[in-house]
Amino acid sequence: MMQPMRLRLRRQGRASPLLCLSAAILAAALLPGAAVADGVTPSEARLLRDEVKDMFYHAFDGYMQHAFPLDELRPLSCQGEDSLGGYALTLIDSLDTLALLGDKERFAAGVEWVGKNVRFDINKTVSVFETNIRILGGLLSAHLIASDYATGMEIESYDDQLLHLSVDLAQRLLPAFDTPTGIPFGSVNLLYGVDDDESKITSTAGGGTLTLEFGVLSRLTNNTVFEQVAKNSVRGIWARRSKLNLVGAHINVFTGEWTQKDAGIGTSIDSFYEYVLKAYLLFGDEEYLYVFQEAYKAAMHYLHHDPWYIEVNMNSGATVWPLFNSLQAFWPGLQVLAGDVDPAIRTHAAFFSVWKKYGFTPEGFNLATSTVQNGQRSYPLRPELIESTYWLFKATRDYRYLDVGRDILASLQYAAKCPCGYCHISDVETHKQDDHMESFFLAETVKYLWLLFDLAVGPDNIVENGPYKYIFSTEGHLLPATPEITLVDEHCLHFGDRGYGSGDGSSIQQSANCAQFDERRTVSSQNSLSNVLFTTRGYIKVRKDEIEQWNVYFI
């Protein structure tokens, strides 16, 4: 029984109407009068950062008081609901945000409660994608913070409980990968494996957004099974790309046939692009870099109508849908990570112009008519535009991005705040509230907004001042480039024998002698597949001999 706890086209020739509209909206976004009032000053940035912190606690405390241990909060009615698996989703998704805010007491209490009370041997069918990014990612990030005194958030009594939960959960997801293509089913039952009537259709994002969490878990446990199945899924998707190097939105995991051939950077595809780049940045695996370079080049050629992105047929490149959907807003941030800042600036300005028009970004905005797309009128507290704003400010230090952050914060405070948290906006034109608050609001939306203003006042957080470089997962979870996780050479290139700085010039942890790293010590998995919770379909693409030869660097 759960115990109470104290205390997420480019074309030549005449310009098309779409491009003319794009230019007009972009020009409006870049006009001096388009900024919010006057520029944000450092002192105001400090006040805004504190306001974001209060925003977090209004929502987090509302969840803990009215919804915990259910998955998510209904912030209008002040009730809870189970939306994923019934294991305190919002708490798990929020743990590393608590750590980022320096709230060691509540972070420790949350870690302790999860370690003692959460179990995954339950008869629940869950989304592989959502469970991976929200639960597995949240557990791994919190484990890495709680177990390392260099973060300043180490919990003395912590004994790897969240890592053990991560292993158990990942093993329960493994049956989903037992397909002829290596691409996993979209859902899996945590107790019985894949249901007999489970759909064989999954999204590209669903099959391509596993590498970070599964890769980190492999390195922490010395069990390469997790990373290999995730990598095989990416290979399975990329092997079925079109001659244009585009991927579609949905695929049959048994036949490998594309069931929806619309290519884009948003819905159902977005984090495929994100994870092939971030997997390279975190792990140093050049296979991921190659996939990203080819996929990115194709996206910029066929999907990019500067500054917008559209959906096209993956085989012909013909326009399918002239639509901006809100999930596309992560793209400028990804471009910053890839070093392509100029187009990121233009696209971000275009996306923000939609926010300015309505106070929020709708799920769909029709570029041909410059109106909200019918059936896609809501704003479910998504973080993507804020995420890109943070990365662009980090790259440029242009204070216009603080103006953007202030405007976003004002919209949330004015129209989304409700009695026990923050509400979905069901219609961006009427600002009608909906009684739901996704866990990613605390895991991502608030996190990136707080990081933006904290960066402006002289950062005071483990991401900017801590001992490691961090990669953010697609759910905003912090995954550090430590010697255990990233390539040894990359770590030594950055740190050498200097140890880790504490932020005040002193050394708080001495790094191992980098000369030892030249020995290239490798370790192979000792776990045979017979010890893994596979069902009996027999299609699993990882053979035991392949796993034993697939080595990962460890220290």
N, C-alpha and C positions, 0 to 999 in steps of 0.2 A: 504493500500500500504506500502511495506517495506521501511523504511527510511534509508538513508546512515548512516554508522557508522564511526566515527572518530577513527582517529588513523589508534586428534587419532589411549625255549623248553628244556625246560630243559629235557634232556634224559641221561640215563646211557649208557655206552658202547663207541664205537668208535665215535670220534668227527665228526660231519657233516661238509661238505664243508662250510656251512654258518658260523659255529662256528670258523672254521679255519680262514676264511676271517675276522671275527670279531676280533679275537685275533691279527691278523696281523695289521689291521688298528688301533686298540686300542694301540698296542705297538708303532706304528709309532707316534701316537698322543702324547704319553707320553715320547718319547725320548727327551733328553735335547735340541737337535737341532730343535725340532718342535716348540719351543716357538718363538715368534717374536722378533728378535734381543735380546737386553738385557732387564732385568726386568724393569718395569715402576717404576720410582722413585716418591716420593710424589710431588716434584716440577713439574714433567712431568704430573702427574695425574691432577694437577691444570690446566695446559695448555690444557689438553685433555678435561676436564670438560668445560672450556671456549669455546673450539672448538665445542663441542656438543651443547652448548647454541647458538652459531652462526649458527649451522646447523638448529636448531629449527626456528630461526627467518628468515633465508633464505627461508624456506618452508612456514612458517606461513605468513610472509609478502607477499610472492608470491601469496598465496591463497587470502589474503585480497585485494590485488591490482588487481588481474586478474580474480578471480573466485567468490568471495563473492558477493551476498548472496546465490549463488548456492551451492550445496552440497560439491563438491570436485574439486580439481585443476587438470588440464591437464598441467603438468609442462614443457613439450617440446614446445607445441604450445602457452602456456601462456593464456589458456582459462579455462572456468569453465564448469561443467556438473552437472546435477541433477541425483544422483544415488540411492537415498533412498526415500526421500519424498519431497524434495524441501524446506527444512527449515534450511539452513546453517549448515549442518551436521558437517563439519570440524571445524567450530567455536565452536559449542557445545561440540564436542569431545575433543577440545583443552583447554577448560577453566581451568580445574584443573592443567594442565601442566603450564599454565601461572602463576597460584597461587604458584605452586611448585617452579618455578623459581624466585618467589618474585616480579613479575611484577604486582603490585597492580593496576597501572593505566589502563593497557590494560585488566586485569581481570575484573575490575569494569566496563569498557566501554563495554566489551563483555556481561557481565551479564545484564547490563542495556538494551542493544540492543535486546538481546534475550527476556527479559521480556516484552518489548514493541511491538515487531514485530512478534514473532513466534506464529503461531496458528496451531492447529491440526484438525480443523473441515474442512478437505479438502478431496476431492474425489480421494484418492490415496490408492492403495493396496500395503502394505508394508510387509516386513519380520518381523514376531514377534520377532525372535531371534536378528536380527541386530538392530531393533528399540529399543529393550529392552537394549542391552548391550551398544550401542553407544549413543542413545538419552536419554532414561530414566536414565541410569547410569550417563551420563554426566551432566544432569540437577540436579540429586540428589547430586552428589559430589560437584558441584559448589554451590548449595544451602547451604549445610552443612558448606562449607568454608566461604561463604559470610555472613552467619547469625551468626557467632560465633566469638566474639572478641578474644577468646583464640588462634585462628589460626594466628592472626596478619594480616589477609586479610579481616576483616569485612568491609562491605560497609554500611555506616551510613544511606543512603537513601533506602537501600534494604528492601522490605516489602513482602518477601516470594513469589515473582512472579514466581520463578522457581519451587517452591513446588506446586503452583497452576497448572502450566503447566504439572508437573509430574503426578498429580492426573488426569487431563483431558486426558493425553496420555494413562495412564494405564487403565483407564475406557474404552477407545476406543480399547484397546487390549483384554479386557475381553471376548468379544464374541468368540474369538478363542478357549477359554477353554470349550465351550459348546459342549462337545463330550461325548460319553458313557464311554470312558476310563479316562477322565479327562486330557488327554494329548492334548495340543492345536494344532490346525491347524498351518501350517507353515506360512501362510499369512493371513492378515485381511485388509479389507478396513476401513480406519479411519472414514469414514462418514456413511457407510451402513452396516458394519459388514462383516461377511464371505460371499464371493461370492458363488453363487449356484454351480459353476463349479470348486470351489477350490479343489485341490488335497487333499485326505485324508492321504497321506503319508508324514511323517515328520521325521526328524533325531532325534536321541537320544539326541544329544547336543541341538537341538532346543527345546525339551521338558524338558531338565534337567538343563538349564542355565538361570533360572529366579528367583531363591530363594533369592539371595542377594538383587537385586534391588527391587523386590516386597516385600520382608521382611522388608527392611529399610523403604519403603514407608508406609507399615502398621503401623510401630512404630511411624513414624512422623505424621501420620494423625489419629491415633486411629481408623483405619478401617481395620479389620482383613481379609476382603475379599481377598485382594491382596496376602497376605502371604499364605492363605489357598489354593487358586487355584494353586499357584506355588508348594506348598508342595504336593498337590494331584497329580500333574503331575509327580513329582519324584516317588511318591508311585505307580502310574500307570505304569511307566517304570520298576521299581524294582520288582513289583509283577509279571512281565512277563519275568524275567531273566531265564536263563537256569538252569539246575541242577548243572552246573559247576559254577554258580554265575557270568556268563558272560552275557552281553547285546549286542544286535546286533546294526547295524548302522542305519537302517530305519524301521519304524513301521507304521501300519495303525491305525490311531487315533480312528476309529470307531470299528473295529473288534479286535484290540490288537494283530493282527498277525504280525510277523516280515517279512518284505518284502526284507530285506537284512540282512543275518545272520552272516556277517563277524564281528567278535569282535576284537577290537584293542584299542589303546590309542590315536589315531590320528584323522584323518578326520571323521567328523559326530558324534564322540563320546567324544572327548577329554574333553570338559568342563563339561560333566556330572560328571566325577571323581573330577574335580576341585571344583565344587560348592557344592557337598555333604560334602567335607572336610571344605571348607571355610564357609559354612552355620553353621557348628558346631562351628568353631572358632569365628565367629561373634556373633551368637545368643545363643550358648550354648545348642542347642537342640540335645540331645543324640541320637535321631532317625537318624539324619544325620550321626553321628559318626559311628553308627552301620552299616549303608549302606556303608560308605566309607571303614571301616575295612574289611567287607566281599568282597566288589568289588576289593579292592586293593590286598588282599590276592590271589584272583583268577587271577588277572592280572599278578601278579608276578610269579604265578605257570604256567599259560598256555601261556602267551604272551611274557614273558621275556626269551630271548636267550642272556644271559649276554655277552656284554653290550647292545645289541640291543633289539628291540621289533618288533614283527611281528603280522600279522592278522591271526586269526584262525576261524574255524567254531564254533559258540557259543554253539552248542550242543555236538559236538564230540571232540573239541579241535584240530582237524586236521588242519595242515597248509594250509592256503588259499593263502597268499600273502607275500613273503619275501621282504618287502619293508619298507624302512625308508621314511616317509613323513614328511615334515617340521613342521607340526602341532604337531608332537610328541615331539618336542624340549621343550615344556613347562614342560614335565614330571619331569626332575631333580629338577626344582624349586619347584614343588609340593611335591616331596619326601623330600626336605629340610623342608618344612612346616610340614610334617608328621614325621620328625625326623629320616628318613632313609637316612642318608647322604652318606654312603659308595657306595651303588649302584648308587646314583645320580652322584657321582664323575666320576665313570667309564663310565656311559652312556653319560654324558656331553662331556667327552673326545672323545668318538666315534662320537657323533654328530658334534663336532667341527672339527674333522678330515675331514668330508665331506666339511665343509666350507673352510678349508684350501686347499682342492683339487681344488676347483672351484672359490674361492673368495666369494661365496654365497652358501646357501643351496637351492638346487632345490626342487620343490614341491614333487618330488618322486625320490628316489635313490634306485636302485635295488641291494639288498644285495647279491643275487646269482651271478650276473655278475659284480658287482662293477662299474656300469655305471649309468648315468642319465636315468631315466625311460622315454620312449617315451611318448610324450603328457604331460609330467610334468616337463618341462625344466625351468620353470620360477622361479623368486624370486620376489614376490610382496611386498617387504619391510617388511616382517614379523618380529615380535618382539620376538618370543618364545625363540630362542637361547640366545638372550641378556637378557631376563627375567631370565632364569635359571642361566646365568652367574652372574647376580646381586645377586641372592639368595645364590649361592654357595660362593661368596666372602663374603657376609654378615655372613654366617655360619662359614667359615674357616679362613678368612682373609689371604688366600693364594694368593700371588701377581701374580701367574700364570693367575688368572682370569682377572687381569688388562691387562696382555698381550693379552688375548683373546679379551677384550673390545677394545684395541688399534687396533688390527687387523681388527675387524669388522668395526670400525670407518674409518679406512683407505680404506677398500673396498667400503664403502658407498661414501666416498669423491671422490675416484678415478673413480669409474665406474657408480654410481647412480646419482651423482649431475648433474643437468641440469639447463637451464637458469632461471626457475622460481621456482624450488623446487627440489625434488628428484624423480627419475623415477623408475617405475617397471623395472626389468631386465627380458626380455622376454626369454633369453637363457643364462644359467649360464656358458656355455662354450664359447660363443662368446661375452658375456656381452652387447648384443644389448639392447638398451633402448626402453621402451614402454611408451607412452604418458598417464600415469595415476599415481596418488598418492592417495592411500587410506587414509581416515581420521585417521586410527589407526597408521599411521607412526608418527603423532604428539601426539596421545593419549598414545601410548605404546612404540614404538621403540625408539624414542628419549628420552622419559621419563626414561626408564630403563637404557639406556646408560649414561644419565646424573647422575642418582642416583648412579650408579656404581662408577664413578670417584669422585663424591662429597663425597661418603662414605670414599674413600681412603684419602682424604685431611682433614678430620675432618668435618663431615656433617653440612651443613647449610641449612636445609629445614624442613618443618613442619612434614614430615614423621618421621625423626630421632629425631628432637628436639622439636616437638610440644607436646601438652598436651595429645594426645591420641595415642593409638595403632591403626594402620590402617590395614585393609584388602584391597588388590587390587582386583577389579573385573576382569573378564576375558578380559575386554577392558582396564585395567590399571587404572580404576577410583578409587579414594580414598574414602573408606567407613570407618569412624572412629568408634571405639568401645566406644561410649559415653554411659552415663547412659540411655539415651532415646532408644538406639538401642540394646545394649548388655544386658546380664543378670546383674542385680543389684549386685549379690554376686561377680561376676567376677570383676566388677568395684571396689567394695570395697576392694577386696582382693589385687588389684593392687595399688589403690590410698589411701585407708583408709580415714582419715580425713585430709590428708596432703595438699589438694589442688593440683593444677596443676603447675608444675615447668615451668618457662619461658625459661629454658636453661642456665640462668646465676645464678641460685640458688635462685632467688626470686619467690614469689608466685603471679601468675597473675589472678588466679580465684580460689575462695574457694569452695571446694566440699561440697555438702550437708552432714549433719551429717549422717554417715552410720548406726547409730542406728535406724534412721527412716526407713531404708530399710527393717528391720526385720518385719515391719508391712505387707509386701507383698501386697501392694496396687495394685489392678488389675482393668483394665478398659476393658469393652467389646464394640464391635462395636455398634453404634446406627443406622447404615445404613442398611436397609433391602435390599434384593436383587432386590426388585421392583424399587429401585432408581438407579440401575446399568444398563449400556447400553448393556444388553444381547439381542441376537436375540431369536427367538421363538422355537429353536429346542427342548428345554426342557431336555437336558441331563446333565445340569450343576450339578456337584457332591457336591457342597456346599449347604446345606440346611440352612435356616435361624436359626433354633434352634441349629444347630451345630456351627454356627458362634458365636452365643451369649454365648455358653459355652466354646468357645476356647479363653482363656484369654492370654494376653500378659502383661508383667511387664512394668510399666511406673513409672516415678518419677513426 
